[in-house]
């Protein structure tokens, strides 16, 4: 009987190894191509100018000052004359921008590249911690510094530089290329990207693909990878904020009831926090399936055999708040209110709970779970106004458009693995999912975990090398998605024409 044990172990090991070898998709070697020439000085100067425009969306839901946005628009026009001479520029809802680069075959579905003009505020208590003033846009130590350097004025400038360089090389796309720059992404995009999407819908335009910010080429961030990994967002979480209200008996604190409003609310919140939504490894497993051939062999074995190692993976992920959030709908207790004086029992206590919805979970499903967990008719809840949307659809990765995007990334970052990724936060991309089934979220720069901490934080900056690669990557994607058509063009005459006319469309 005991002789069966080694045989079973050998069979199990062989089974695990076979599944491992069949699991990860080997990377396609990047094409040996000559990357387009881009003007690094124009990139650096243009980004510095953009940072000095204080296009700040505040936490109270106020969009940037119109004067700062208009100043940015003028600087873009002067910095990128070819783009503003050859592309049609429109103002959408006064403050957002839509550029149209008409293709040779305008009947083909267009492709859409997006960014946003606004940035988050700077914490005034942290000003002394900045190595350079946050709105200086200064170039020093080989990097441009300031709010928006990573999130995400760099993508806006790099997109326009990609267009400028392609125009200078005489390129014209077969299909129309659209650039959309909303002005209020940091407060939800309701008056920016949403209005642009509505404008495109009214015109009957359904982009074949959309590329917005989201993932990046990360180094030392994804477990099991010694080298860089390009994480392409194929979906993003939904959003739900619930206001909980607990009722109790008002009175003097000298004779408290058995169940007070604050006590009821505390019990409800404790129930929600103690019972997180279940973890789902589907999104992370897809990342390792497509990028995992460059991961450590041990990590490949684990993700190829989640039927055996799934419990271990969940426990490891749950040990860290960031990785735990990557595999489930999160539950965050963010606001608690109740009482006005230390000797008065309040009749009500209130709290706000914020959920970030994993694809597959719904607003209705989360609300039903909250109702069941609380189980107290004296604790009611409601969805906060304008604080809910479903998780986005998941864009397919077995398509030519995704393959072309991945190829362009590896042409610029040849050492990187490329894999799909679930974006944890909200982007403008969600406003375009009703127009296109291929919506991707990726910013083509290389960042470490320390770099990521500066986004919405202190000492945000981007290297000149990253800026150059961003513009090159965008140019490669535009060529791939737009079609390979080039024509001779008298660049100098177009440049003069742009400067003379100003193109104030």
GIKABEL-V127063 format. One record per residue. N is the residue number from 1. RES is the residue in one small letter. OMEGA is omega in whole degrees, 0 to 359 (none if undefined). D_LAST is the distance of its C-alpha to the last C-alpha in Angstrom with 1 decimal. Layout:
N:RES:OMEGA:D_LAST / N:RES:OMEGA:D_LAST
This chain:
1:x:183:84.6 / 2:x:181:83.2 / 3:x:179:82.5 / 4:x:184:79.7 / 5:x:177:77.7 / 6:x:181:76.8 / 7:x:179:76.0 / 8:x:179:73.6 / 9:x:178:72.0 / 10:x:179:71.5 / 11:x:180:70.1 / 12:x:180:67.7 / 13:x:179:66.5 / 14:x:180:66.1 / 15:x:179:64.1 / 16:x:182:61.8 / 17:x:179:61.3 / 18:x:178:60.6 / 19:x:180:58.0 / 20:x:182:56.4 / 21:x:179:56.2 / 22:x:189:54.6 / 23:x:189:52.2 / 24:x:178:49.6 / 25:x:180:47.5 / 26:x:181:47.8 / 27:x:174:44.6 / 28:x:182:43.3 / 29:x:180:43.4 / 30:x:177:40.0 / 31:x:176:39.1 / 32:x:185:39.8 / 33:x:173:36.4 / 34:x:183:34.8 / 35:x:182:31.9 / 36:x:176:28.6 / 37:x:177:28.3 / 38:x:183:25.8 / 39:x:184:25.2 / 40:x:179:27.2 / 41:x:178:26.6 / 42:x:176:22.9 / 43:x:184:23.4 / 44:x:180:25.7 / 45:x:180:23.8 / 46:x:179:20.6 / 47:x:177:22.5 / 48:x:178:24.4 / 49:x:181:21.3 / 50:x:180:20.1 / 51:x:181:23.6 / 52:x:170:23.7 / 53:x:188:20.9 / 54:x:183:23.3 / 55:x:189:21.4 / 56:x:168:24.6 / 57:x:185:25.3 / 58:x:178:28.8 / 59:x:179:31.8 / 60:x:177:31.9 / 61:x:180:28.7 / 62:x:179:26.4 / 63:x:179:22.9 / 64:x:176:21.5 / 65:x:182:20.8 / 66:x:181:17.3 / 67:x:178:17.6 / 68:x:177:18.5 / 69:x:179:15.6 / 70:x:176:13.1 / 71:x:177:15.2 / 72:x:180:15.1 / 73:x:180:11.3 / 74:x:180:11.5 / 75:x:177:14.5 / 76:x:181:13.1 / 77:x:181:10.5 / 78:x:184:13.6 / 79:x:184:16.0 / 80:x:187:14.5 / 81:x:180:13.2 / 82:x:180:14.2 / 83:x:182:12.5 / 84:x:174:9.0 / 85:x:187:10.1 / 86:x:181:11.6 / 87:x:174:10.0 / 88:x:179:7.3 / 89:x:179:5.7 / 90:x:169:6.2 / 91:x:178:8.1 / 92:x:184:11.5 / 93:x:176:14.0 / 94:x:193:11.9 / 95:x:178:13.1 / 96:x:185:13.0 / 97:x:175:10.6 / 98:x:178:10.7 / 99:x:178:10.2 / 100:x:176:11.7 / 101:x:188:13.9 / 102:x:180:15.5 / 103:x:179:19.2 / 104:x:178:21.8 / 105:x:186:23.3 / 106:x:177:20.6 / 107:x:176:23.5 / 108:x:174:24.6 / 109:x:181:23.8 / 110:x:169:20.9 / 111:x:188:21.5 / 112:x:174:19.8 / 113:x:185:19.8 / 114:x:172:19.4 / 115:x:175:19.8 / 116:x:187:19.5 / 117:x:187:18.4 / 118:x:179:21.4 / 119:x:178:24.9 / 120:x:178:28.3 / 121:x:173:30.2 / 122:x:178:32.8 / 123:x:183:36.4 / 124:x:180:37.5 / 125:x:183:41.0 / 126:x:184:40.1 / 127:x:181:38.3 / 128:x:181:41.4 / 129:x:179:41.4 / 130:x:176:38.1 / 131:x:175:38.9 / 132:x:179:35.6 / 133:x:190:33.7 / 134:x:178:31.5 / 135:x:180:28.3 / 136:x:183:29.2 / 137:x:186:27.5 / 138:x:174:30.4 / 139:x:179:31.4 / 140:x:180:35.1 / 141:x:176:37.7 / 142:x:182:35.4 / 143:x:173:33.0 / 144:x:188:30.0 / 145:x:172:31.1 / 146:x:181:29.6 / 147:x:182:28.4 / 148:x:180:25.9 / 149:x:176:27.4 / 150:x:185:28.6 / 151:x:344:27.0 / 152:x:177:24.4 / 153:x:177:21.9 / 154:x:179:23.7 / 155:x:179:22.6 / 156:x:180:18.9 / 157:x:181:19.3 / 158:x:177:21.6 / 159:x:180:19.3 / 160:x:176:16.6 / 161:x:177:19.5 / 162:x:178:20.9 / 163:x:182:17.9 / 164:x:182:17.8 / 165:x:178:21.6 / 166:x:177:21.6 / 167:x:179:19.1 / 168:x:178:21.3 / 169:x:179:24.3 / 170:x:181:23.0 / 171:x:170:22.6 / 172:x:183:20.9 / 173:x:173:21.7 / 174:x:178:23.6 / 175:x:182:22.1 / 176:x:177:18.5 / 177:x:179:17.7 / 178:x:172:15.6 / 179:x:182:14.9 / 180:x:182:15.0 / 181:x:177:15.4 / 182:x:184:17.0 / 183:x:185:17.8 / 184:x:182:21.3 / 185:x:185:23.3 / 186:x:175:26.2 / 187:x:172:26.9 / 188:x:177:26.6 / 189:x:185:23.0 / 190:x:182:23.5 / 191:x:179:20.2 / 192:x:183:18.1 / 193:x:180:19.3 / 194:x:179:21.2 / 195:x:175:18.3 / 196:x:179:16.4 / 197:x:178:19.6 / 198:x:178:20.0 / 199:x:179:16.6 / 200:x:180:17.8 / 201:x:179:21.2 / 202:x:179:20.1 / 203:x:179:18.6 / 204:x:181:21.8 / 205:x:178:20.6 / 206:x:184:23.5 / 207:x:175:23.0 / 208:x:179:26.1 / 209:x:178:25.9 / 210:x:175:24.1 / 211:x:180:24.6 / 212:x:174:24.3 / 213:x:177:26.3 / 214:x:177:29.9 / 215:x:180:32.8 / 216:x:171:33.2 / 217:x:187:35.8 / 218:x:180:38.7 / 219:x:178:41.8 / 220:x:182:45.0 / 221:x:183:43.6 / 222:x:183:44.7 / 223:x:176:48.6 / 224:x:182:50.3 / 225:x:175:47.7 / 226:x:181:48.5 / 227:x:182:45.4 / 228:x:178:41.7 / 229:x:176:40.4 / 230:x:182:36.8 / 231:x:181:36.5 / 232:x:180:33.9 / 233:x:176:33.3 / 234:x:178:33.9 / 235:x:174:34.2 / 236:x:182:34.0 / 237:x:172:36.3 / 238:x:189:36.0 / 239:x:179:36.4 / 240:x:173:38.9 / 241:x:179:40.2 / 242:x:173:43.4 / 243:x:178:44.9 / 244:x:177:48.7 / 245:x:179:50.9 / 246:x:180:54.7 / 247:x:179:57.1 / 248:x:181:60.4 / 249:x:178:63.1 / 250:x:178:62.3 / 251:x:182:65.2 / 252:x:183:67.0 / 253:x:180:66.8 / 254:x:180:70.6 / 255:x:185:71.0 / 256:x:176:68.1 / 257:x:180:68.0 / 258:x:181:68.4 / 259:x:178:64.7 / 260:x:178:62.2 / 261:x:181:58.6 / 262:x:178:57.7 / 263:x:178:60.2 / 264:x:181:58.9 / 265:x:179:55.4 / 266:x:178:56.6 / 267:x:180:58.5 / 268:x:180:55.4 / 269:x:179:53.2 / 270:x:178:56.0 / 271:x:181:56.2 / 272:x:182:52.6 / 273:x:182:52.6 / 274:x:183:55.8 / 275:x:180:54.7 / 276:x:176:51.4 / 277:x:182:49.8 / 278:x:179:51.4 / 279:x:176:50.0 / 280:x:185:48.5 / 281:x:187:48.5 / 282:x:183:46.5 / 283:x:181:43.2 / 284:x:178:44.9 / 285:x:178:47.2 / 286:x:176:44.3 / 287:x:182:42.9 / 288:x:178:46.3 / 289:x:186:46.8 / 290:x:180:43.8 / 291:x:193:43.9 / 292:x:179:47.6 / 293:x:176:49.1 / 294:x:177:48.1 / 295:x:177:49.5 / 296:x:183:53.1 / 297:x:180:55.7 / 298:x:179:57.0 / 299:x:177:53.6 / 300:x:179:53.4 / 301:x:183:56.8 / 302:x:185:55.9 / 303:x:174:52.7 / 304:x:185:54.2 / 305:x:180:57.0 / 306:x:176:55.6 / 307:x:180:58.4 / 308:x:187:60.7 / 309:x:184:58.6 / 310:x:180:56.2 / 311:x:178:58.1 / 312:x:180:58.3 / 313:x:180:54.5 / 314:x:180:53.8 / 315:x:178:56.1 / 316:x:181:54.6 / 317:x:181:51.0 / 318:x:181:52.2 / 319:x:181:53.6 / 320:x:185:50.1 / 321:x:182:47.5 / 322:x:181:44.5 / 323:x:176:46.2 / 324:x:180:47.7 / 325:x:183:44.2 / 326:x:187:43.1 / 327:x:181:45.6 / 328:x:165:45.7 / 329:x:184:44.1 / 330:x:178:44.6 / 331:x:183:46.1 / 332:x:176:45.2 / 333:x:191:46.9 / 334:x:181:44.4 / 335:x:174:45.4 / 336:x:179:48.9 / 337:x:176:49.8 / 338:x:177:53.2 / 339:x:180:55.7 / 340:x:182:55.7 / 341:x:189:59.1 / 342:x:180:61.6 / 343:x:178:64.3 / 344:x:175:62.4 / 345:x:180:61.8 / 346:x:176:58.3 / 347:x:179:58.1 / 348:x:169:54.9 / 349:x:187:53.3 / 350:x:177:49.8 / 351:x:174:47.9 / 352:x:177:44.7 / 353:x:182:44.9 / 354:x:178:41.8 / 355:x:170:41.9 / 356:x:193:39.7 / 357:x:174:40.3 / 358:x:177:41.3 / 359:x:185:40.2 / 360:x:172:43.0 / 361:x:182:43.7 / 362:x:177:42.3 / 363:x:180:41.7 / 364:x:181:44.6 / 365:x:178:46.8 / 366:x:179:46.3 / 367:x:179:47.0 / 368:x:178:50.2 / 369:x:178:51.3 / 370:x:180:50.8 / 371:x:182:52.8 / 372:x:181:55.6 / 373:x:181:55.8 / 374:x:175:55.9 / 375:x:182:58.5 / 376:x:183:58.9 / 377:x:177:58.2 / 378:x:175:58.0 / 379:x:181:54.8 / 380:x:177:51.8 / 381:x:178:48.2 / 382:x:178:44.8 / 383:x:178:41.4 / 384:x:181:39.2 / 385:x:178:36.2 / 386:x:181:32.9 / 387:x:178:35.0 / 388:x:168:35.7 / 389:x:183:34.3 / 390:x:172:36.1 / 391:x:183:36.1 / 392:x:169:33.6 / 393:x:179:34.8 / 394:x:179:36.0 / 395:x:182:34.2 / 396:x:178:36.7 / 397:x:179:37.5 / 398:x:183:39.3 / 399:x:178:36.3 / 400:x:183:34.8 / 401:x:177:31.5 / 402:x:178:33.4 / 403:x:179:35.6 / 404:x:177:32.7 / 405:x:179:31.2 / 406:x:179:34.7 / 407:x:179:35.2 / 408:x:179:32.0 / 409:x:184:33.2 / 410:x:173:36.7 / 411:x:182:35.5 / 412:x:179:34.0 / 413:x:189:36.7 / 414:x:181:39.7 / 415:x:188:42.2 / 416:x:164:40.5 / 417:x:181:41.6 / 418:x:180:38.9 / 419:x:178:39.5 / 420:x:190:37.9 / 421:x:176:37.7 / 422:x:181:37.4 / 423:x:185:34.9 / 424:x:182:36.6 / 425:x:181:33.7 / 426:x:177:30.7 / 427:x:175:27.3 / 428:x:183:24.0 / 429:x:183:25.4 / 430:x:180:27.6 / 431:x:182:24.8 / 432:x:183:24.1 / 433:x:176:27.8 / 434:x:181:27.8 / 435:x:186:25.3 / 436:x:176:27.1 / 437:x:180:30.6 / 438:x:181:29.8 / 439:x:183:28.2 / 440:x:185:29.1 / 441:x:185:28.9 / 442:x:174:29.4 / 443:x:188:28.3 / 444:x:171:29.6 / 445:x:182:31.5 / 446:x:183:35.3 / 447:x:174:36.6 / 448:x:176:40.1 / 449:x:178:41.4 / 450:x:178:41.2 / 451:x:182:37.5 / 452:x:180:36.8 / 453:x:182:38.5 / 454:x:177:35.9 / 455:x:188:33.1 / 456:x:183:32.9 / 457:x:184:35.8 / 458:x:174:36.9 / 459:x:175:36.0 / 460:x:180:33.0 / 461:x:178:32.2 / 462:x:182:31.3 / 463:x:176:32.9 / 464:x:178:31.2 / 465:x:178:33.1 / 466:x:179:31.4 / 467:x:180:27.9 / 468:x:181:28.7 / 469:x:177:30.1 / 470:x:181:27.3 / 471:x:179:24.7 / 472:x:180:27.4 / 473:x:178:28.1 / 474:x:179:24.5 / 475:x:179:24.3 / 476:x:178:27.6 / 477:x:178:26.6 / 478:x:179:23.5 / 479:x:182:25.7 / 480:x:181:28.3 / 481:x:184:26.3 / 482:x:182:23.8 / 483:x:186:26.7 / 484:x:175:28.0 / 485:x:178:26.4 / 486:x:177:25.8 / 487:x:176:25.1 / 488:x:182:25.5 / 489:x:177:22.5 / 490:x:188:22.6 / 491:x:185:21.0 / 492:x:181:21.6 / 493:x:178:19.9 / 494:x:179:16.7 / 495:x:179:16.9 / 496:x:181:17.4 / 497:x:180:14.6 / 498:x:180:12.1 / 499:x:182:13.8 / 500:x:186:13.9 / 501:x:179:10.5 / 502:x:176:8.8 / 503:x:183:5.6 / 504:x:180:3.8 / 505:x:none:0.0
